[in-house]
Amino acid sequence: MATLAGNTIASTYPLLLKIDSSGIDGTLRAVQDGDATDSALSIATDSVLVKGDGVKLYFYDADGGEHISANTGGVLSIAGASEIDLTATAIDINGTVDMSSTLAVGGDVTIASATSGKPELTIKNTNDDAEPTYLKFVKDTSTSAADNDEIAKIEFYHDDDGNNQERYGSIIVSATDVSNGSEDSKIRFNTRKAGADTDTMALVSGNVGIGTTSPTAQLSLVSGTYGFENLFGLTDHACLGLGLAPGSTSNYIRTVIGTTYGMGLMHTASATAGSAKLEIITTAENSAEGAAPTRLATFFADGKVGIGTTSPSVELNVESTSGPSIHLSRDYSAGSFDATGWGVGFIGFGGQDADSGEDNDAAYIYGRIPTTAQGGGAWSSSSHPCEMSFYTTPSGATSATQRMLISAAGDVTVNTGDLIIGTAGKGISFAATADGTTMSSEVLSDYEEGIHTTAITGADTAGDFVLDSANQSLAYTKIGRMVTVQGKFQTSSGSGAGHLKISMPFTSNNGLDDSADISVGSITMNRTGSTSPSTQMTPIIFSNTNFVNIQLHNEGNANETYLQADDVDTSFEGQICISYIV
């Protein structure tokens, strides 16, 4: 208590605190000193006022700075040296909260509003720089962090039709590995499915999983149901890119049923140039678990494509155990096919020329509907007329010409060029015709026509007769194994001994019966010599020979004789026609 020693009554007035003569009632009245000077403090029976712009109401110790103050702008300031501790069960703030520092909340925060489109939480950064606005979730566990700890969760609730608050979705962040320097994390996106939370998508250490929380690739799509489901779909003009990750050898886009492939794409890299490949793979429907997939097609980096094979030897290699096939079909759903030569399939062969660089079809196979005049007509359920044309381009031309036509009726027409049998002994088979009782072949294997320059010799001495240059050519026609020879001959000089022999272009057959091997023809001869021209003469060819003997038939002679070389003069002539088997 202050001492009054040495003071007069008047000198103590400033030390007194008082309320004016009205006393303390329901009106705020200033606390005054004894000289009636108002202080900043006013009191009433139901209130206390600290009055003045920036006047502070201190607590505990003015040196600590804990105070409450207000200014003429209507701003109430509460200052604490370390913190302001509000212990009420609820704090109701009806206006805007303006904070220039960190807000730390030890409990739950609820933002509620009945206004349409509210409540709204806005985090705003007014700095004019490239830095973002942050929403930061921190879980501080000191030294007790463990793998698979959940770090943060955002949940989304809504009423169901029974007015129950249900969770319809959530986002959960977990620490899958808390090892210092090698930390891993997972973000899970959960949705509601059939009344239960479902892990819809997960992001795990750079991998994305849909239908799984443990993706093993950059994008993993997994169905938990054994069956065929649409796990992945592209619509409109959507595109899907397939790349190769560094250090790997294969990438997949595939459906999996249990442990079995459904269908997909597989990209495989290789250190060998041109051997990287993209494969289309599938597994048959209802295959057993773990069944190996079938490779439908393989596309190699060197441009080769294999269907039914993983080792294509050409640009397109098709293999099948049941016989590979390629089908070209024209679809005309709006109506029937016309009968005016519409094409139903086309296979072209061409390349770019050196001048224009255009890619032209130099050869092609063309299937089309023939005109009515060619045996065609409109297609129906019971009639599909079609013809096949083959085109090639000759040297010096730039457009293809029809070379062969297989008509709708089966007729084959070779328009330009010959029909060439490229292998000896092969030909045109007539196996469909009726057979004789001793038939040995039905293949027409050869055709040849030409001129044979004959020679006339004796059996004992050859080459003594000289033929007239204008009369030494015999024409022959060979059809299959049958040769027909005809023509005129005339000697100009020479002589010989033994049977007279006239050479033939081919050696006769030696594989038939003795009687069948012999061939005869007709001959007329004009000559001088010991034998009369009136004698009957027959040209004859025996087996395995390439010359004609002239058999003589003299009246009364029981045995055949042959014209001898020394029976003719140095100048004689004749005409011969004979057919024989070679």
C-alpha positions as CSV (number, residue, x, y, z in Angstrom):
1,M,0.0,0.0,0.0
2,A,1.2,3.5,-0.9
3,T,2.2,5.6,2.1
4,L,0.6,9.1,2.6
5,A,3.4,10.4,4.8
6,G,4.5,13.9,3.8
7,N,1.5,14.4,1.5
8,T,-1.3,16.9,1.9
9,I,-4.9,15.9,1.1
10,A,-4.8,18.0,-2.1
11,S,-1.6,16.3,-3.3
12,T,-3.1,12.9,-3.0
13,Y,-6.1,13.6,-5.3
14,P,-4.2,12.5,-8.5
15,L,-3.4,9.2,-6.8
16,L,-7.1,8.4,-6.3
17,L,-9.3,6.3,-8.7
18,K,-13.0,7.1,-8.7
19,I,-16.2,7.1,-10.8
20,D,-18.1,10.3,-11.3
21,S,-20.8,11.2,-8.9
22,S,-23.4,9.0,-10.8
23,G,-21.6,5.9,-9.5
24,I,-21.5,2.4,-11.2
25,D,-24.7,1.5,-13.0
26,G,-25.7,0.3,-16.5
27,T,-23.8,3.2,-18.2
28,L,-20.2,3.0,-19.1
29,R,-18.4,5.6,-17.0
30,A,-14.7,6.4,-17.1
31,V,-12.4,5.6,-14.2
32,Q,-11.0,8.9,-13.1
33,D,-8.3,10.2,-10.8
34,G,-9.0,12.6,-8.0
35,D,-8.7,15.5,-10.3
36,A,-11.6,14.0,-12.5
37,T,-9.3,13.1,-15.4
38,D,-10.7,10.2,-17.4
39,S,-8.5,7.1,-17.9
40,A,-8.7,4.7,-20.8
41,L,-10.8,2.3,-18.7
42,S,-14.6,2.7,-18.4
43,I,-16.8,0.3,-16.4
44,A,-20.5,-0.4,-15.9
45,T,-22.5,-3.0,-14.1
46,D,-22.5,-5.1,-17.2
47,S,-19.5,-4.1,-19.2
48,V,-15.9,-2.8,-19.3
49,L,-14.4,-0.5,-21.9
50,V,-10.8,0.1,-22.9
51,K,-11.2,3.3,-24.9
52,G,-8.8,4.9,-27.4
53,D,-7.1,4.2,-30.8
54,G,-4.6,1.4,-30.2
55,V,-5.0,1.5,-26.5
56,K,-3.9,-1.9,-25.1
57,L,-5.3,-4.1,-22.4
58,Y,-2.4,-6.0,-21.0
59,F,-2.5,-9.3,-19.2
60,Y,0.0,-10.8,-16.7
61,D,2.9,-8.6,-17.5
62,A,3.2,-5.6,-19.9
63,D,6.7,-6.6,-20.7
64,G,5.5,-9.9,-22.1
65,G,3.4,-8.1,-24.7
66,E,0.1,-10.1,-24.1
67,H,-2.7,-7.6,-24.8
68,I,-5.9,-6.8,-26.5
69,S,-6.3,-3.6,-28.5
70,A,-8.6,-1.9,-31.1
71,N,-8.2,0.9,-33.6
72,T,-10.4,3.4,-35.3
73,G,-10.6,1.1,-38.3
74,G,-12.5,-1.5,-36.3
75,V,-9.6,-3.9,-36.0
76,L,-9.4,-5.9,-32.8
77,S,-5.9,-7.2,-32.1
78,I,-5.0,-10.0,-29.7
79,A,-1.3,-10.4,-29.1
80,G,0.4,-13.2,-27.3
81,A,4.1,-13.7,-26.8
82,S,4.0,-17.5,-27.8
83,E,0.4,-18.5,-28.6
84,I,-3.3,-17.7,-28.0
85,D,-5.1,-20.6,-26.4
86,L,-8.8,-20.8,-27.0
87,T,-10.4,-23.6,-24.9
88,A,-14.0,-23.1,-25.9
89,T,-15.8,-26.1,-27.4
90,A,-16.8,-24.0,-30.4
91,I,-15.5,-20.8,-31.9
92,D,-17.9,-19.0,-34.1
93,I,-16.4,-16.6,-36.7
94,N,-19.0,-14.8,-38.8
95,G,-16.6,-12.8,-40.9
96,T,-13.4,-13.3,-42.9
97,V,-10.4,-14.7,-41.1
98,D,-7.2,-12.9,-42.3
99,M,-4.0,-14.6,-41.2
100,S,-0.5,-13.4,-42.1
101,S,1.2,-16.4,-40.6
102,T,0.7,-20.2,-40.0
103,L,-2.6,-21.6,-38.8
104,A,-2.1,-24.7,-36.6
105,V,-5.2,-26.6,-35.7
106,G,-4.9,-29.5,-33.2
107,G,-8.4,-30.9,-33.8
108,D,-11.0,-31.1,-36.6
109,V,-12.0,-28.2,-38.8
110,T,-15.5,-28.1,-40.2
111,I,-16.6,-25.6,-42.9
112,A,-20.4,-25.7,-43.3
113,S,-22.8,-23.6,-45.3
114,A,-26.4,-24.0,-46.4
115,T,-25.8,-21.6,-49.3
116,S,-26.0,-23.1,-52.8
117,G,-22.5,-23.8,-54.2
118,K,-21.0,-23.4,-50.7
119,P,-18.9,-24.0,-48.7
120,E,-15.9,-23.1,-50.7
121,L,-12.2,-23.3,-49.7
122,T,-9.9,-21.0,-51.7
123,I,-6.2,-21.0,-51.3
124,K,-4.8,-17.9,-53.0
125,N,-1.2,-16.9,-53.8
126,T,-0.8,-13.2,-54.7
127,N,2.9,-13.3,-55.3
128,D,3.9,-12.2,-58.8
129,D,6.3,-15.1,-59.5
130,A,6.4,-18.6,-60.9
131,E,5.9,-20.4,-57.6
132,P,2.6,-22.3,-57.1
133,T,0.0,-22.3,-54.4
134,Y,0.5,-25.1,-51.9
135,L,-1.9,-27.5,-50.2
136,K,0.4,-29.4,-47.8
137,F,-0.3,-32.5,-45.8
138,V,2.3,-33.5,-43.2
139,K,2.4,-36.6,-41.0
140,D,5.0,-36.1,-38.3
141,T,5.8,-39.4,-36.5
142,S,9.2,-38.4,-35.3
143,T,11.3,-41.7,-35.5
144,S,8.3,-44.2,-35.6
145,A,7.7,-44.1,-39.3
146,A,7.0,-47.5,-40.8
147,D,6.4,-49.0,-44.3
148,N,2.8,-48.7,-45.5
149,D,2.0,-45.9,-43.2
150,E,-1.0,-43.8,-44.5
151,I,0.2,-40.2,-44.8
152,A,-2.9,-38.4,-45.9
153,K,-6.5,-39.2,-46.9
154,I,-9.3,-37.1,-48.5
155,E,-12.7,-38.7,-48.2
156,F,-16.0,-37.8,-50.0
157,Y,-19.3,-38.4,-48.3
158,H,-22.9,-38.1,-49.5
159,D,-26.4,-39.2,-48.3
160,D,-27.9,-42.4,-49.7
161,D,-31.7,-42.7,-50.3
162,G,-32.0,-43.8,-46.6
163,N,-30.4,-40.5,-45.4
164,N,-27.3,-42.3,-44.3
165,Q,-23.9,-40.6,-44.7
166,E,-21.8,-42.9,-46.8
167,R,-18.3,-42.6,-48.2
168,Y,-18.5,-42.5,-52.0
169,G,-14.8,-42.0,-52.7
170,S,-11.4,-41.3,-51.2
171,I,-7.8,-40.5,-52.1
172,I,-5.2,-42.1,-49.9
173,V,-1.4,-41.5,-49.8
174,S,0.8,-44.2,-48.2
175,A,4.5,-44.5,-47.6
176,T,5.4,-48.0,-49.0
177,D,9.1,-47.7,-48.1
178,V,10.4,-45.2,-45.5
179,S,14.1,-46.0,-45.9
180,N,16.1,-42.8,-46.0
181,G,17.2,-42.0,-49.5
182,S,15.0,-44.7,-51.2
183,E,11.6,-43.7,-50.1
184,D,8.6,-45.0,-52.1
185,S,4.9,-44.0,-52.0
186,K,1.5,-45.0,-53.2
187,I,-1.6,-43.0,-54.1
188,R,-4.9,-44.9,-54.1
189,F,-8.1,-43.7,-55.7
190,N,-11.1,-45.5,-54.1
191,T,-14.7,-45.4,-55.4
192,R,-17.9,-47.0,-54.3
193,K,-19.0,-50.1,-56.1
194,A,-22.0,-52.2,-55.1
195,G,-22.0,-50.7,-51.6
196,A,-18.4,-51.2,-50.9
197,D,-15.1,-49.3,-51.2
198,T,-13.2,-50.4,-54.3
199,D,-9.6,-49.7,-55.2
200,T,-10.1,-48.2,-58.6
201,M,-6.7,-46.8,-59.5
202,A,-3.3,-46.7,-57.8
203,L,-0.1,-44.8,-58.5
204,V,2.9,-46.7,-57.1
205,S,6.5,-45.5,-57.5
206,G,6.0,-44.4,-61.1
207,N,3.6,-47.2,-62.1
208,V,-0.2,-46.8,-62.6
209,G,-2.5,-49.6,-61.8
210,I,-6.2,-49.8,-62.7
211,G,-8.0,-52.5,-60.9
212,T,-4.9,-53.3,-58.9
213,T,-2.9,-51.6,-56.1
214,S,0.3,-53.4,-57.0
215,P,1.0,-52.4,-60.7
216,T,4.1,-54.2,-62.1
217,A,4.4,-52.0,-65.2
218,Q,4.0,-48.3,-66.0
219,L,0.4,-49.1,-66.8
220,S,-1.3,-52.2,-65.4
221,L,-5.0,-53.1,-66.1
222,V,-6.3,-56.0,-64.1
223,S,-9.7,-57.7,-63.7
224,G,-10.3,-59.6,-60.5
225,T,-13.0,-61.7,-62.2
226,Y,-12.2,-64.8,-64.2
227,G,-14.0,-64.1,-67.5
228,F,-14.0,-61.9,-70.5
229,E,-14.4,-58.3,-69.6
230,N,-13.7,-55.0,-71.4
231,L,-10.7,-53.8,-69.4
232,F,-9.6,-51.1,-71.8
233,G,-11.4,-49.3,-74.6
234,L,-10.5,-46.6,-77.1
235,T,-13.3,-44.6,-78.8
236,D,-13.6,-42.2,-81.7
237,H,-10.2,-41.2,-82.9
238,A,-8.2,-42.1,-79.7
239,C,-4.7,-43.3,-80.1
240,L,-2.6,-45.6,-77.9
241,G,1.2,-45.4,-77.9
242,L,3.5,-48.4,-77.1
243,G,7.1,-47.7,-76.2
244,L,10.1,-49.5,-74.9
245,A,11.4,-48.7,-71.5
246,P,15.2,-48.4,-71.1
247,G,16.7,-51.6,-70.0
248,S,13.8,-53.8,-70.8
249,T,13.3,-56.3,-73.7
250,S,9.5,-56.5,-74.0
251,N,6.5,-54.4,-73.5
252,Y,2.9,-55.7,-73.5
253,I,-0.6,-54.5,-74.1
254,R,-2.7,-57.5,-73.3
255,T,-5.8,-58.9,-71.6
256,V,-5.2,-61.6,-69.0
257,I,-7.8,-64.1,-67.8
258,G,-6.5,-65.6,-64.6
259,T,-3.0,-66.5,-65.6
260,T,-3.9,-66.9,-69.3
261,Y,-3.6,-64.4,-72.1
262,G,-6.7,-63.1,-73.7
263,M,-5.5,-61.0,-76.6
264,G,-2.9,-58.3,-76.9
265,L,0.2,-56.8,-78.4
266,M,3.8,-57.6,-77.4
267,H,6.8,-55.5,-78.5
268,T,10.2,-57.1,-78.1
269,A,13.5,-55.4,-78.7
270,S,16.8,-57.1,-79.7
271,A,20.4,-56.2,-80.0
272,T,20.3,-57.6,-83.6
273,A,19.5,-55.0,-86.2
274,G,16.1,-55.5,-87.8
275,S,14.9,-58.2,-85.3
276,A,12.8,-56.0,-83.0
277,K,9.2,-57.1,-83.5
278,L,5.6,-56.3,-82.6
279,E,3.4,-59.4,-82.1
280,I,-0.4,-59.8,-82.0
281,I,-1.1,-62.7,-79.6
282,T,-4.3,-64.5,-78.4
283,T,-5.5,-67.5,-76.5
284,A,-8.4,-69.5,-77.6
285,E,-11.7,-68.9,-75.7
286,N,-12.2,-71.1,-72.6
287,S,-8.5,-72.1,-72.6
288,A,-7.2,-73.7,-69.4
289,E,-5.3,-71.6,-66.9
290,G,-1.7,-70.9,-68.0
291,A,-2.4,-71.9,-71.6
292,A,0.3,-70.6,-74.0
293,P,-0.9,-67.9,-76.3
294,T,-0.9,-68.1,-80.1
295,R,0.9,-65.5,-82.2
296,L,-1.4,-64.4,-84.9
297,A,0.9,-62.0,-86.6
298,T,4.5,-60.8,-86.1
299,F,5.7,-57.5,-87.5
300,F,9.5,-57.1,-87.7
301,A,11.5,-53.9,-87.9
302,D,13.0,-54.9,-91.2
303,G,9.5,-54.7,-92.8
304,K,8.7,-58.5,-92.8
305,V,5.3,-59.7,-91.6
306,G,4.7,-63.2,-90.5
307,I,1.2,-64.7,-90.1
308,G,1.3,-68.1,-88.4
309,T,5.1,-67.9,-88.2
310,T,7.6,-65.9,-86.2
311,S,10.3,-66.3,-88.8
312,P,9.0,-64.7,-92.0
313,S,11.4,-65.1,-94.9
314,V,9.7,-62.5,-97.1
315,E,7.7,-59.3,-96.7
316,L,4.5,-61.3,-96.1
317,N,4.8,-64.9,-95.0
318,V,1.6,-66.8,-94.2
319,E,1.9,-70.3,-92.7
320,S,-0.8,-72.7,-91.5
321,T,-1.0,-76.4,-90.6
322,S,-4.4,-76.6,-92.4
323,G,-3.3,-74.7,-95.5
324,P,-2.9,-70.9,-95.5
325,S,-5.3,-68.7,-97.4
326,I,-5.9,-65.1,-98.3
327,H,-9.4,-64.0,-99.1
328,L,-10.4,-60.9,-101.0
329,S,-14.1,-60.0,-100.9
330,R,-16.1,-57.1,-102.1
331,D,-19.0,-56.0,-99.8
332,Y,-21.9,-54.4,-101.4
333,S,-24.6,-54.4,-98.7
334,A,-26.9,-51.9,-100.4
335,G,-27.9,-54.2,-103.2
336,S,-26.9,-57.0,-105.6
337,F,-23.8,-56.9,-107.7
338,D,-24.0,-55.4,-111.1
339,A,-23.4,-57.5,-114.2
340,T,-21.2,-55.0,-116.0
341,G,-17.7,-56.1,-115.0
342,W,-17.5,-55.1,-111.3
343,G,-14.2,-56.1,-109.7
344,V,-14.4,-58.4,-106.6
345,G,-10.7,-58.7,-105.9
346,F,-7.3,-57.3,-107.1
347,I,-3.7,-58.3,-106.5
348,G,-1.2,-55.9,-108.0
349,F,2.6,-56.0,-108.5
350,G,4.5,-52.8,-109.3
351,G,7.1,-50.3,-108.3
352,Q,8.2,-46.7,-108.7
353,D,9.7,-45.7,-112.0
354,A,12.9,-43.7,-112.3
355,D,11.2,-40.7,-114.0
356,S,8.0,-39.9,-112.2
357,G,8.5,-41.8,-109.0
358,E,4.9,-43.1,-109.4
359,D,4.1,-46.5,-108.0
360,N,2.4,-48.4,-110.9
361,D,1.0,-51.9,-111.2
362,A,3.0,-53.5,-113.9
363,A,1.3,-56.9,-113.4
364,Y,-1.9,-57.9,-111.6
365,I,-4.5,-60.5,-111.1
366,Y,-8.1,-59.3,-111.3
367,G,-11.2,-61.1,-110.3
368,R,-14.4,-59.6,-111.6
369,I,-18.0,-60.3,-112.5
370,P,-18.3,-61.0,-116.2
371,T,-20.8,-59.2,-118.4
372,T,-23.9,-61.0,-119.5
373,A,-22.4,-61.6,-122.9
374,Q,-19.5,-63.3,-121.3
375,G,-21.6,-65.6,-119.2
376,G,-22.1,-63.4,-116.2
377,G,-25.1,-61.8,-114.5
378,A,-26.2,-60.3,-111.2
379,W,-25.1,-62.1,-108.0
380,S,-27.8,-63.9,-106.0
381,S,-27.9,-66.5,-103.3
382,S,-27.6,-69.2,-105.9
383,S,-25.4,-67.6,-108.5
384,H,-21.9,-66.1,-108.1
385,P,-20.4,-65.7,-111.6
386,C,-16.8,-64.6,-111.6
387,E,-13.8,-64.6,-114.0
388,M,-10.1,-64.3,-113.4
389,S,-7.8,-62.1,-115.6
390,F,-4.0,-62.0,-115.6
391,Y,-2.2,-58.9,-116.8
392,T,1.5,-58.2,-117.5
393,T,3.4,-55.3,-119.0
394,P,5.9,-55.9,-121.9
395,S,9.2,-54.1,-122.3
396,G,8.8,-50.6,-123.7
397,A,5.2,-50.2,-122.3
398,T,3.9,-48.5,-119.2
399,S,0.5,-50.2,-118.9
400,A,-0.4,-53.8,-118.5
401,T,-2.1,-56.0,-121.1
402,Q,-4.5,-58.9,-120.4
403,R,-2.5,-62.1,-121.1
404,M,-4.8,-64.9,-119.9
405,L,-8.5,-65.2,-119.0
406,I,-10.2,-67.9,-117.1
407,S,-13.9,-67.4,-117.9
408,A,-16.8,-68.0,-115.5
409,A,-17.5,-71.2,-117.5
410,G,-13.9,-72.5,-116.9
411,D,-12.5,-71.8,-120.4
412,V,-8.9,-70.6,-120.5
413,T,-7.9,-68.1,-123.1
414,V,-4.3,-67.1,-123.7
415,N,-4.6,-63.8,-125.5
416,T,-0.9,-63.1,-126.3
417,G,2.0,-65.4,-126.1
418,D,2.4,-69.1,-125.9
419,L,1.5,-71.8,-123.4
420,I,4.9,-73.2,-122.5
421,I,5.5,-76.5,-120.7
422,G,8.7,-75.9,-118.9
423,T,9.6,-79.4,-117.8
424,A,10.4,-82.2,-120.2
425,G,8.0,-85.1,-120.0
426,K,5.2,-82.9,-118.7
427,G,2.3,-81.7,-120.8
428,I,-1.5,-81.5,-121.1
429,S,-3.3,-84.3,-119.4
430,F,-6.5,-85.8,-120.8
431,A,-7.1,-88.0,-117.9
432,A,-10.8,-87.0,-117.8
433,T,-11.4,-88.7,-121.1
434,A,-12.5,-92.3,-121.6
435,D,-9.5,-94.8,-121.5
436,G,-8.7,-97.6,-123.9
437,T,-8.2,-101.1,-122.5
438,T,-4.4,-100.8,-122.8
439,M,-3.9,-97.1,-122.2
440,S,-0.4,-96.2,-121.0
441,S,-0.5,-92.4,-120.9
442,E,-2.9,-89.6,-121.3
443,V,-0.5,-86.7,-121.2
444,L,0.3,-84.7,-124.4
445,S,3.8,-83.9,-123.5
446,D,5.3,-82.3,-126.6
447,Y,4.7,-80.4,-129.8
448,E,7.3,-79.6,-132.4
449,E,7.4,-78.7,-136.0
450,G,10.5,-78.1,-138.3
451,I,12.6,-79.0,-141.3
452,H,14.9,-82.0,-141.3
453,T,17.8,-82.0,-143.8
454,T,17.9,-85.6,-144.7
455,A,20.9,-87.7,-145.7
456,I,20.9,-90.8,-148.0
457,T,23.5,-93.5,-147.3
458,G,24.1,-97.2,-147.7
459,A,24.1,-99.5,-144.7
460,D,27.8,-100.5,-145.4
461,T,29.1,-97.1,-146.6
462,A,27.8,-93.9,-145.4
463,G,27.8,-90.4,-146.9
464,D,28.5,-91.2,-150.5
465,F,25.4,-89.7,-151.9
466,V,25.2,-85.9,-152.4
467,L,21.7,-84.5,-152.4
468,D,20.5,-81.6,-154.5
469,S,20.4,-78.6,-152.3
470,A,16.8,-77.8,-153.4
471,N,15.6,-81.3,-152.7
472,Q,16.9,-82.4,-149.4
473,S,14.5,-80.9,-146.8
474,L,11.8,-83.0,-145.1
475,A,9.1,-81.2,-143.1
476,Y,8.1,-82.9,-139.8
477,T,5.5,-82.3,-137.1
478,K,5.8,-84.0,-133.7
479,I,2.7,-84.2,-131.5
480,G,3.4,-86.0,-128.3
481,R,5.4,-89.0,-129.3
482,M,4.0,-89.2,-132.9
483,V,6.1,-87.8,-135.7
484,T,5.0,-87.3,-139.2
485,V,7.7,-86.6,-141.9
486,Q,7.0,-85.7,-145.5
487,G,8.9,-84.1,-148.4
488,K,11.0,-84.6,-151.5
489,F,14.6,-85.7,-152.0
490,Q,17.0,-86.0,-155.0
491,T,20.6,-87.0,-155.3
492,S,23.0,-85.3,-157.6
493,S,26.0,-87.7,-157.3
494,G,27.6,-90.4,-155.2
495,S,27.2,-94.1,-154.6
496,G,26.8,-96.6,-151.8
497,A,26.6,-100.2,-150.7
498,G,24.1,-102.1,-148.5
499,H,20.5,-101.2,-147.7
500,L,19.6,-97.7,-148.8
501,K,18.8,-95.5,-145.7
502,I,17.0,-92.2,-145.7
503,S,17.7,-90.4,-142.3
504,M,14.8,-89.2,-140.0
505,P,14.8,-86.4,-137.4
506,F,14.1,-88.7,-134.3
507,T,14.9,-92.2,-133.2
508,S,12.0,-94.6,-133.2
509,N,10.5,-96.2,-130.1
510,N,12.0,-99.4,-128.6
511,G,9.5,-100.0,-125.8
512,L,6.5,-101.4,-127.5
513,D,5.7,-104.9,-128.8
514,D,7.8,-105.9,-131.8
515,S,4.9,-105.4,-134.2
516,A,4.0,-102.1,-132.7
517,D,7.5,-100.7,-133.0
518,I,7.4,-100.9,-136.8
519,S,6.0,-98.0,-138.8
520,V,5.3,-97.8,-142.5
521,G,4.4,-95.0,-144.8
522,S,4.2,-94.2,-148.5
523,I,6.9,-93.4,-151.0
524,T,7.2,-92.8,-154.7
525,M,10.5,-92.9,-156.4
526,N,11.8,-91.9,-159.9
527,R,15.1,-93.4,-160.6
528,T,17.2,-95.4,-162.9
529,G,18.9,-98.6,-162.1
530,S,18.6,-102.3,-161.8
531,T,15.1,-102.2,-160.1
532,S,12.1,-101.2,-162.2
533,P,10.2,-98.1,-161.0
534,S,7.1,-100.2,-161.3
535,T,8.1,-102.3,-158.4
536,Q,5.9,-101.8,-155.3
537,M,7.9,-100.0,-152.6
538,T,7.1,-99.3,-148.9
539,P,9.2,-97.1,-146.5
540,I,9.6,-98.8,-143.2
541,I,11.1,-97.8,-139.9
542,F,12.1,-100.5,-137.4
543,S,12.5,-99.9,-133.6
544,N,15.3,-97.9,-132.2
545,T,16.4,-96.5,-135.5
546,N,16.5,-93.0,-137.0
547,F,16.3,-94.0,-140.7
548,V,13.9,-95.4,-143.3
549,N,14.5,-98.6,-145.2
550,I,12.7,-99.1,-148.5
551,Q,11.1,-102.5,-148.7
552,L,10.5,-104.0,-152.2
553,H,7.6,-106.2,-153.0
554,N,8.2,-108.1,-156.3
555,E,5.4,-110.3,-157.7
556,G,6.0,-113.9,-156.9
557,N,8.7,-113.1,-154.3
558,A,7.7,-114.7,-151.0
559,N,10.4,-112.8,-148.9
560,E,10.7,-109.1,-148.6
561,T,13.8,-107.4,-150.0
562,Y,15.2,-104.0,-149.5
563,L,16.4,-101.4,-152.0
564,Q,20.1,-101.4,-152.1
565,A,22.3,-98.4,-152.5
566,D,24.0,-99.8,-155.6
567,D,20.6,-100.3,-157.2
568,V,20.2,-96.6,-157.8
569,D,22.0,-94.2,-160.1
570,T,23.8,-91.2,-159.1
571,S,20.7,-89.1,-159.9
572,F,17.3,-90.3,-158.5
573,E,14.4,-88.7,-156.7
574,G,11.5,-89.6,-154.6
575,Q,8.7,-88.3,-152.4
576,I,8.0,-89.8,-148.9
577,C,5.4,-89.5,-146.2
578,I,5.7,-91.6,-143.0
579,S,4.5,-91.4,-139.4
580,Y,6.2,-93.2,-136.5
581,I,6.4,-93.3,-132.7
582,V,9.5,-92.0,-131.0
